[in-house]
Amino acid sequence: MPTLDILAAAQPLDSDKPLIAVLHAGRTRLAYATYQMEKGIWRAQGDAEVIDAKSLVKTITAPTLVCGELSETARTIIGRRWKNAIIAPPAQCLRRASFLAEIGWDRIQNGQADDPFTLAPIYLSTSTSIPS
């Protein structure tokens, strides 16, 4: 279960705006994924990618919610795009076990349970180059 999905699940479900969830990926880079509201839940719109905050800002061209682990520097850089980047308050940017449990329970209810003996973490490669 992607951590970015857990961050997205913590966001209000009444938005017609897209959402970008972010996590630290080391060396001032951010792992991020874009989400859209579909049938009352946030759905990822593709795979997660690694980028720096300055490059991420360039992708925000319309009002977009932004949540997740943002350093003060990243908050400042993204906040400069104030007309389009709507940064969630810090309390909504935390990973919470309750959202993980809800996503897991939903998967179980829909017959999408994984074999616990085959579970293993999947790490997003941080070797992705960052555009200048």
CNS distance restraints for C-alpha pairs under 8 A (distance, minus, plus):
assign (resid   1 and name CA) (resid   5 and name CA) 7.21 0.50 0.50
assign (resid   1 and name CA) (resid   6 and name CA) 7.97 0.50 0.50
assign (resid   2 and name CA) (resid   6 and name CA) 6.89 0.50 0.50
assign (resid   3 and name CA) (resid   7 and name CA) 6.48 0.50 0.50
assign (resid   3 and name CA) (resid  95 and name CA) 7.68 0.50 0.50
assign (resid   4 and name CA) (resid   8 and name CA) 6.17 0.50 0.50
assign (resid   4 and name CA) (resid  21 and name CA) 5.77 0.50 0.50
assign (resid   4 and name CA) (resid  22 and name CA) 6.65 0.50 0.50
assign (resid   4 and name CA) (resid  23 and name CA) 7.28 0.50 0.50
assign (resid   4 and name CA) (resid  32 and name CA) 7.27 0.50 0.50
assign (resid   4 and name CA) (resid  33 and name CA) 6.92 0.50 0.50
assign (resid   4 and name CA) (resid  68 and name CA) 7.94 0.50 0.50
assign (resid   5 and name CA) (resid   9 and name CA) 6.08 0.50 0.50
assign (resid   5 and name CA) (resid  21 and name CA) 7.89 0.50 0.50
assign (resid   5 and name CA) (resid  42 and name CA) 7.90 0.50 0.50
assign (resid   5 and name CA) (resid  43 and name CA) 7.97 0.50 0.50
assign (resid   5 and name CA) (resid  44 and name CA) 7.48 0.50 0.50
assign (resid   6 and name CA) (resid  10 and name CA) 6.70 0.50 0.50
assign (resid   6 and name CA) (resid  95 and name CA) 6.45 0.50 0.50
assign (resid   6 and name CA) (resid  96 and name CA) 7.43 0.50 0.50
assign (resid   6 and name CA) (resid  99 and name CA) 5.92 0.50 0.50
assign (resid   6 and name CA) (resid 100 and name CA) 5.78 0.50 0.50
assign (resid   6 and name CA) (resid 103 and name CA) 7.74 0.50 0.50
assign (resid   7 and name CA) (resid  11 and name CA) 7.27 0.50 0.50
assign (resid   7 and name CA) (resid  21 and name CA) 6.42 0.50 0.50
assign (resid   7 and name CA) (resid  67 and name CA) 7.14 0.50 0.50
assign (resid   7 and name CA) (resid  68 and name CA) 6.19 0.50 0.50
assign (resid   7 and name CA) (resid  93 and name CA) 6.57 0.50 0.50
assign (resid   7 and name CA) (resid  94 and name CA) 6.81 0.50 0.50
assign (resid   7 and name CA) (resid  95 and name CA) 5.72 0.50 0.50
assign (resid   7 and name CA) (resid  96 and name CA) 7.88 0.50 0.50
assign (resid   8 and name CA) (resid  19 and name CA) 7.53 0.50 0.50
assign (resid   8 and name CA) (resid  20 and name CA) 7.93 0.50 0.50
assign (resid   8 and name CA) (resid  21 and name CA) 6.04 0.50 0.50
assign (resid   8 and name CA) (resid  35 and name CA) 7.54 0.50 0.50
assign (resid   8 and name CA) (resid  42 and name CA) 6.34 0.50 0.50
assign (resid   8 and name CA) (resid  67 and name CA) 7.41 0.50 0.50
assign (resid   9 and name CA) (resid  41 and name CA) 7.30 0.50 0.50
assign (resid   9 and name CA) (resid  42 and name CA) 6.43 0.50 0.50
assign (resid   9 and name CA) (resid  99 and name CA) 6.34 0.50 0.50
assign (resid  10 and name CA) (resid  92 and name CA) 6.35 0.50 0.50
assign (resid  10 and name CA) (resid  93 and name CA) 7.77 0.50 0.50
assign (resid  10 and name CA) (resid  96 and name CA) 7.89 0.50 0.50
assign (resid  10 and name CA) (resid  99 and name CA) 6.60 0.50 0.50
assign (resid  11 and name CA) (resid  67 and name CA) 7.89 0.50 0.50
assign (resid  11 and name CA) (resid  92 and name CA) 6.65 0.50 0.50
assign (resid  13 and name CA) (resid  37 and name CA) 7.41 0.50 0.50
assign (resid  13 and name CA) (resid  40 and name CA) 6.33 0.50 0.50
assign (resid  13 and name CA) (resid  41 and name CA) 6.60 0.50 0.50
assign (resid  13 and name CA) (resid  42 and name CA) 7.64 0.50 0.50
assign (resid  15 and name CA) (resid  37 and name CA) 7.17 0.50 0.50
assign (resid  16 and name CA) (resid  36 and name CA) 7.99 0.50 0.50
assign (resid  16 and name CA) (resid  37 and name CA) 6.90 0.50 0.50
assign (resid  17 and name CA) (resid  36 and name CA) 7.33 0.50 0.50
assign (resid  17 and name CA) (resid  37 and name CA) 7.93 0.50 0.50
assign (resid  17 and name CA) (resid  63 and name CA) 6.40 0.50 0.50
assign (resid  17 and name CA) (resid  64 and name CA) 5.54 0.50 0.50
assign (resid  17 and name CA) (resid  65 and name CA) 6.71 0.50 0.50
assign (resid  18 and name CA) (resid  34 and name CA) 7.01 0.50 0.50
assign (resid  18 and name CA) (resid  35 and name CA) 5.79 0.50 0.50
assign (resid  18 and name CA) (resid  36 and name CA) 4.94 0.50 0.50
assign (resid  18 and name CA) (resid  37 and name CA) 7.21 0.50 0.50
assign (resid  18 and name CA) (resid  63 and name CA) 7.65 0.50 0.50
assign (resid  18 and name CA) (resid  64 and name CA) 5.15 0.50 0.50
assign (resid  18 and name CA) (resid  65 and name CA) 6.24 0.50 0.50
assign (resid  19 and name CA) (resid  34 and name CA) 5.66 0.50 0.50
assign (resid  19 and name CA) (resid  35 and name CA) 4.92 0.50 0.50
assign (resid  19 and name CA) (resid  36 and name CA) 6.28 0.50 0.50
assign (resid  19 and name CA) (resid  64 and name CA) 5.62 0.50 0.50
assign (resid  19 and name CA) (resid  65 and name CA) 4.55 0.50 0.50
assign (resid  19 and name CA) (resid  66 and name CA) 5.76 0.50 0.50
assign (resid  19 and name CA) (resid  67 and name CA) 7.60 0.50 0.50
assign (resid  20 and name CA) (resid  32 and name CA) 6.58 0.50 0.50
assign (resid  20 and name CA) (resid  33 and name CA) 5.70 0.50 0.50
assign (resid  20 and name CA) (resid  34 and name CA) 4.48 0.50 0.50
assign (resid  20 and name CA) (resid  35 and name CA) 6.12 0.50 0.50
assign (resid  20 and name CA) (resid  64 and name CA) 7.16 0.50 0.50
assign (resid  20 and name CA) (resid  65 and name CA) 6.16 0.50 0.50
assign (resid  20 and name CA) (resid  66 and name CA) 4.81 0.50 0.50
assign (resid  20 and name CA) (resid  67 and name CA) 6.38 0.50 0.50
assign (resid  21 and name CA) (resid  32 and name CA) 5.50 0.50 0.50
assign (resid  21 and name CA) (resid  33 and name CA) 5.63 0.50 0.50
assign (resid  21 and name CA) (resid  34 and name CA) 6.57 0.50 0.50
assign (resid  21 and name CA) (resid  35 and name CA) 7.72 0.50 0.50
assign (resid  21 and name CA) (resid  66 and name CA) 5.94 0.50 0.50
assign (resid  21 and name CA) (resid  67 and name CA) 4.95 0.50 0.50
assign (resid  21 and name CA) (resid  68 and name CA) 5.42 0.50 0.50
assign (resid  22 and name CA) (resid  30 and name CA) 6.12 0.50 0.50
assign (resid  22 and name CA) (resid  31 and name CA) 5.52 0.50 0.50
assign (resid  22 and name CA) (resid  32 and name CA) 4.34 0.50 0.50
assign (resid  22 and name CA) (resid  33 and name CA) 6.85 0.50 0.50
assign (resid  22 and name CA) (resid  66 and name CA) 7.63 0.50 0.50
assign (resid  22 and name CA) (resid  67 and name CA) 6.31 0.50 0.50
assign (resid  22 and name CA) (resid  68 and name CA) 4.78 0.50 0.50
assign (resid  22 and name CA) (resid  69 and name CA) 5.97 0.50 0.50
assign (resid  22 and name CA) (resid  70 and name CA) 7.27 0.50 0.50
assign (resid  23 and name CA) (resid  30 and name CA) 5.53 0.50 0.50
assign (resid  23 and name CA) (resid  31 and name CA) 5.18 0.50 0.50
assign (resid  23 and name CA) (resid  32 and name CA) 6.49 0.50 0.50
assign (resid  23 and name CA) (resid  68 and name CA) 5.88 0.50 0.50
assign (resid  23 and name CA) (resid  69 and name CA) 4.90 0.50 0.50
assign (resid  23 and name CA) (resid  70 and name CA) 7.10 0.50 0.50
assign (resid  24 and name CA) (resid  28 and name CA) 7.33 0.50 0.50
assign (resid  24 and name CA) (resid  29 and name CA) 6.28 0.50 0.50
assign (resid  24 and name CA) (resid  30 and name CA) 4.78 0.50 0.50
assign (resid  24 and name CA) (resid  31 and name CA) 6.22 0.50 0.50
assign (resid  24 and name CA) (resid  69 and name CA) 6.20 0.50 0.50
assign (resid  24 and name CA) (resid  70 and name CA) 7.18 0.50 0.50
assign (resid  25 and name CA) (resid  29 and name CA) 5.08 0.50 0.50
assign (resid  25 and name CA) (resid  30 and name CA) 4.85 0.50 0.50
assign (resid  25 and name CA) (resid  31 and name CA) 5.50 0.50 0.50
assign (resid  25 and name CA) (resid  50 and name CA) 7.13 0.50 0.50
assign (resid  25 and name CA) (resid 126 and name CA) 6.35 0.50 0.50
assign (resid  26 and name CA) (resid  30 and name CA) 7.29 0.50 0.50
assign (resid  26 and name CA) (resid 126 and name CA) 7.65 0.50 0.50
assign (resid  28 and name CA) (resid  52 and name CA) 6.36 0.50 0.50
assign (resid  28 and name CA) (resid  53 and name CA) 7.77 0.50 0.50
assign (resid  29 and name CA) (resid  50 and name CA) 6.51 0.50 0.50
assign (resid  29 and name CA) (resid  51 and name CA) 5.48 0.50 0.50
assign (resid  29 and name CA) (resid  52 and name CA) 4.48 0.50 0.50
assign (resid  29 and name CA) (resid  53 and name CA) 7.01 0.50 0.50
assign (resid  30 and name CA) (resid  50 and name CA) 5.48 0.50 0.50
assign (resid  30 and name CA) (resid  51 and name CA) 5.32 0.50 0.50
assign (resid  30 and name CA) (resid  52 and name CA) 5.64 0.50 0.50
assign (resid  30 and name CA) (resid  53 and name CA) 6.88 0.50 0.50
assign (resid  31 and name CA) (resid  48 and name CA) 6.48 0.50 0.50
assign (resid  31 and name CA) (resid  49 and name CA) 5.48 0.50 0.50
assign (resid  31 and name CA) (resid  50 and name CA) 4.35 0.50 0.50
assign (resid  31 and name CA) (resid  51 and name CA) 6.44 0.50 0.50
assign (resid  31 and name CA) (resid 124 and name CA) 7.74 0.50 0.50
assign (resid  32 and name CA) (resid  48 and name CA) 5.35 0.50 0.50
assign (resid  32 and name CA) (resid  49 and name CA) 5.51 0.50 0.50
assign (resid  32 and name CA) (resid  50 and name CA) 6.33 0.50 0.50
assign (resid  32 and name CA) (resid  51 and name CA) 7.57 0.50 0.50
assign (resid  33 and name CA) (resid  44 and name CA) 6.60 0.50 0.50
assign (resid  33 and name CA) (resid  45 and name CA) 7.36 0.50 0.50
assign (resid  33 and name CA) (resid  46 and name CA) 7.20 0.50 0.50
assign (resid  33 and name CA) (resid  47 and name CA) 6.52 0.50 0.50
assign (resid  33 and name CA) (resid  48 and name CA) 4.52 0.50 0.50
assign (resid  33 and name CA) (resid  49 and name CA) 6.51 0.50 0.50
assign (resid  34 and name CA) (resid  44 and name CA) 5.78 0.50 0.50
assign (resid  34 and name CA) (resid  45 and name CA) 5.60 0.50 0.50
assign (resid  34 and name CA) (resid  46 and name CA) 7.23 0.50 0.50
assign (resid  34 and name CA) (resid  48 and name CA) 7.80 0.50 0.50
assign (resid  35 and name CA) (resid  42 and name CA) 5.75 0.50 0.50
assign (resid  35 and name CA) (resid  43 and name CA) 5.17 0.50 0.50
assign (resid  35 and name CA) (resid  44 and name CA) 4.34 0.50 0.50
assign (resid  35 and name CA) (resid  45 and name CA) 5.37 0.50 0.50
assign (resid  36 and name CA) (resid  42 and name CA) 5.53 0.50 0.50
assign (resid  36 and name CA) (resid  43 and name CA) 5.49 0.50 0.50
assign (resid  36 and name CA) (resid  44 and name CA) 6.64 0.50 0.50
assign (resid  36 and name CA) (resid  45 and name CA) 6.75 0.50 0.50
assign (resid  37 and name CA) (resid  41 and name CA) 5.50 0.50 0.50
assign (resid  37 and name CA) (resid  42 and name CA) 4.58 0.50 0.50
assign (resid  37 and name CA) (resid  43 and name CA) 6.19 0.50 0.50
assign (resid  38 and name CA) (resid  42 and name CA) 6.17 0.50 0.50
assign (resid  38 and name CA) (resid  43 and name CA) 6.28 0.50 0.50
assign (resid  48 and name CA) (resid 124 and name CA) 7.63 0.50 0.50
assign (resid  49 and name CA) (resid 124 and name CA) 7.84 0.50 0.50
assign (resid  49 and name CA) (resid 128 and name CA) 7.93 0.50 0.50
assign (resid  50 and name CA) (resid 125 and name CA) 7.95 0.50 0.50
assign (resid  50 and name CA) (resid 126 and name CA) 6.40 0.50 0.50
assign (resid  50 and name CA) (resid 128 and name CA) 6.25 0.50 0.50
assign (resid  50 and name CA) (resid 129 and name CA) 7.92 0.50 0.50
assign (resid  50 and name CA) (resid 130 and name CA) 7.39 0.50 0.50
assign (resid  51 and name CA) (resid  55 and name CA) 6.37 0.50 0.50
assign (resid  51 and name CA) (resid  56 and name CA) 6.32 0.50 0.50
assign (resid  51 and name CA) (resid 129 and name CA) 7.84 0.50 0.50
assign (resid  51 and name CA) (resid 130 and name CA) 5.52 0.50 0.50
assign (resid  51 and name CA) (resid 131 and name CA) 7.73 0.50 0.50
assign (resid  52 and name CA) (resid  56 and name CA) 6.15 0.50 0.50
assign (resid  52 and name CA) (resid 130 and name CA) 6.68 0.50 0.50
assign (resid  53 and name CA) (resid  57 and name CA) 6.19 0.50 0.50
assign (resid  53 and name CA) (resid  74 and name CA) 5.65 0.50 0.50
assign (resid  53 and name CA) (resid  77 and name CA) 6.56 0.50 0.50
assign (resid  53 and name CA) (resid  78 and name CA) 6.68 0.50 0.50
assign (resid  54 and name CA) (resid  58 and name CA) 6.82 0.50 0.50
assign (resid  54 and name CA) (resid  77 and name CA) 6.55 0.50 0.50
assign (resid  54 and name CA) (resid  78 and name CA) 7.44 0.50 0.50
assign (resid  55 and name CA) (resid  59 and name CA) 7.00 0.50 0.50
assign (resid  55 and name CA) (resid 130 and name CA) 7.89 0.50 0.50
assign (resid  55 and name CA) (resid 131 and name CA) 7.00 0.50 0.50
assign (resid  55 and name CA) (resid 132 and name CA) 7.63 0.50 0.50
assign (resid  56 and name CA) (resid  60 and name CA) 7.03 0.50 0.50
assign (resid  56 and name CA) (resid  78 and name CA) 7.85 0.50 0.50
assign (resid  57 and name CA) (resid  77 and name CA) 7.54 0.50 0.50
assign (resid  57 and name CA) (resid  78 and name CA) 5.69 0.50 0.50
assign (resid  57 and name CA) (resid  81 and name CA) 6.93 0.50 0.50
assign (resid  60 and name CA) (resid  64 and name CA) 6.79 0.50 0.50
assign (resid  60 and name CA) (resid  81 and name CA) 7.92 0.50 0.50
assign (resid  60 and name CA) (resid  84 and name CA) 6.60 0.50 0.50
assign (resid  60 and name CA) (resid  85 and name CA) 6.81 0.50 0.50
assign (resid  61 and name CA) (resid  84 and name CA) 6.56 0.50 0.50
assign (resid  62 and name CA) (resid  84 and name CA) 5.22 0.50 0.50
assign (resid  62 and name CA) (resid  85 and name CA) 7.93 0.50 0.50
assign (resid  63 and name CA) (resid  83 and name CA) 6.81 0.50 0.50
assign (resid  63 and name CA) (resid  84 and name CA) 3.88 0.50 0.50
assign (resid  63 and name CA) (resid  85 and name CA) 5.97 0.50 0.50
assign (resid  63 and name CA) (resid  86 and name CA) 6.97 0.50 0.50
assign (resid  64 and name CA) (resid  84 and name CA) 5.75 0.50 0.50
assign (resid  64 and name CA) (resid  85 and name CA) 5.25 0.50 0.50
assign (resid  64 and name CA) (resid  86 and name CA) 5.89 0.50 0.50
assign (resid  65 and name CA) (resid  85 and name CA) 6.09 0.50 0.50
assign (resid  65 and name CA) (resid  86 and name CA) 4.69 0.50 0.50
assign (resid  65 and name CA) (resid  87 and name CA) 5.94 0.50 0.50
assign (resid  65 and name CA) (resid  88 and name CA) 6.88 0.50 0.50
assign (resid  66 and name CA) (resid  85 and name CA) 6.45 0.50 0.50
assign (resid  66 and name CA) (resid  86 and name CA) 5.84 0.50 0.50
assign (resid  66 and name CA) (resid  87 and name CA) 4.70 0.50 0.50
assign (resid  66 and name CA) (resid  88 and name CA) 5.97 0.50 0.50
assign (resid  67 and name CA) (resid  87 and name CA) 6.05 0.50 0.50
assign (resid  67 and name CA) (resid  88 and name CA) 5.17 0.50 0.50
assign (resid  67 and name CA) (resid  89 and name CA) 7.91 0.50 0.50
assign (resid  67 and name CA) (resid  92 and name CA) 7.19 0.50 0.50
assign (resid  67 and name CA) (resid  93 and name CA) 5.32 0.50 0.50
assign (resid  68 and name CA) (resid  88 and name CA) 7.94 0.50 0.50
assign (resid  68 and name CA) (resid  92 and name CA) 7.73 0.50 0.50
assign (resid  68 and name CA) (resid  93 and name CA) 4.29 0.50 0.50
assign (resid  68 and name CA) (resid  94 and name CA) 6.53 0.50 0.50
assign (resid  69 and name CA) (resid  93 and name CA) 6.22 0.50 0.50
assign (resid  69 and name CA) (resid  94 and name CA) 7.23 0.50 0.50
assign (resid  70 and name CA) (resid  74 and name CA) 5.60 0.50 0.50
assign (resid  70 and name CA) (resid  75 and name CA) 5.80 0.50 0.50
assign (resid  71 and name CA) (resid  75 and name CA) 6.11 0.50 0.50
assign (resid  72 and name CA) (resid  76 and name CA) 6.19 0.50 0.50
assign (resid  73 and name CA) (resid  77 and name CA) 6.24 0.50 0.50
assign (resid  74 and name CA) (resid  78 and name CA) 6.00 0.50 0.50
assign (resid  75 and name CA) (resid  79 and name CA) 5.61 0.50 0.50
assign (resid  75 and name CA) (resid  87 and name CA) 7.83 0.50 0.50
assign (resid  76 and name CA) (resid  80 and name CA) 6.35 0.50 0.50
assign (resid  77 and name CA) (resid  81 and name CA) 7.67 0.50 0.50
assign (resid  78 and name CA) (resid  82 and name CA) 7.59 0.50 0.50
assign (resid  78 and name CA) (resid  85 and name CA) 6.61 0.50 0.50
assign (resid  79 and name CA) (resid  85 and name CA) 6.44 0.50 0.50
assign (resid  79 and name CA) (resid  86 and name CA) 7.78 0.50 0.50
assign (resid  79 and name CA) (resid  87 and name CA) 7.20 0.50 0.50
assign (resid  81 and name CA) (resid  85 and name CA) 5.48 0.50 0.50
assign (resid  82 and name CA) (resid  86 and name CA) 6.74 0.50 0.50
assign (resid  88 and name CA) (resid  92 and name CA) 6.14 0.50 0.50
assign (resid  88 and name CA) (resid  93 and name CA) 6.64 0.50 0.50
assign (resid  89 and name CA) (resid  93 and name CA) 6.70 0.50 0.50
assign (resid  90 and name CA) (resid  94 and name CA) 7.05 0.50 0.50
assign (resid  95 and name CA) (resid  99 and name CA) 7.90 0.50 0.50
assign (resid  96 and name CA) (resid 100 and name CA) 6.80 0.50 0.50
assign (resid  97 and name CA) (resid 101 and name CA) 6.10 0.50 0.50
assign (resid  98 and name CA) (resid 102 and name CA) 6.22 0.50 0.50
assign (resid  99 and name CA) (resid 103 and name CA) 6.18 0.50 0.50
assign (resid 100 and name CA) (resid 104 and name CA) 6.08 0.50 0.50
assign (resid 101 and name CA) (resid 105 and name CA) 5.96 0.50 0.50
assign (resid 102 and name CA) (resid 106 and name CA) 6.11 0.50 0.50
assign (resid 103 and name CA) (resid 107 and name CA) 6.27 0.50 0.50
assign (resid 104 and name CA) (resid 108 and name CA) 6.28 0.50 0.50
assign (resid 104 and name CA) (resid 113 and name CA) 7.94 0.50 0.50
assign (resid 105 and name CA) (resid 109 and name CA) 6.16 0.50 0.50
assign (resid 106 and name CA) (resid 110 and name CA) 6.24 0.50 0.50
assign (resid 107 and name CA) (resid 111 and name CA) 6.30 0.50 0.50
assign (resid 107 and name CA) (resid 112 and name CA) 4.83 0.50 0.50
assign (resid 107 and name CA) (resid 113 and name CA) 5.95 0.50 0.50
assign (resid 108 and name CA) (resid 112 and name CA) 5.46 0.50 0.50
assign (resid 108 and name CA) (resid 113 and name CA) 4.90 0.50 0.50
assign (resid 114 and name CA) (resid 118 and name CA) 7.69 0.50 0.50
assign (resid 114 and name CA) (resid 119 and name CA) 7.24 0.50 0.50
assign (resid 115 and name CA) (resid 119 and name CA) 6.71 0.50 0.50
